[in-house]
Amino acid sequence: MITRGIFLFFIVFNLLVFGYSDESEHKTETSTSISGLSWYLNIETALQKAKKEKKNIVVMVGEESCRWCKKMKNRTLIDTRIQAKLKSYILVSVKRSDKEAMKYLPTFDGNIPSFFFMQDNKELIESIVGYYKANDFLDYLNEVEE
């Protein structure tokens, strides 16, 4: 019969040797909210969703430290007219440093922020690079939809 002391010893020993793992620490985020819209963080997941819903995709490439990316998110993408247009797409936000995501964007030249409009079969429709004011970005979205 195992005594309580030996039992506690085995528990502490296992925690020390094998480590304690909180499952919530290991869950990876699949989406995030940017300017009030839900953006996937993985292109493959977004493509699967796009196929299922028969929608096109907008891929936004940026980095947290990019001031132009921040301006795009906080000034342009917050515009309600732009948000209304973007709701008809599956949105995905990836970092320029994400090498796996960059495989889906062969024309990406490294400049950020960049936006890629794609069909659910990965075919590129159009791309745009740089910061745009709301009216200019809205004009661009209208052109892509035509």
Buried (B, 14 or more C-beta within 10 A) or exposed (E): EEEEEEEEEEEEEEEEEEEEEEEEEEEEEEBEEBBEBEBBBBBEBBBBBBBEEEBBBBBBBBBEEBEBBBBBBEBBBBBEEBEEBBEEBBBBBBBBEBEEBBEBBEEBEEEBBBBBBBBBEEEBEEBBBEBBEBEEBBEBBEEBEE
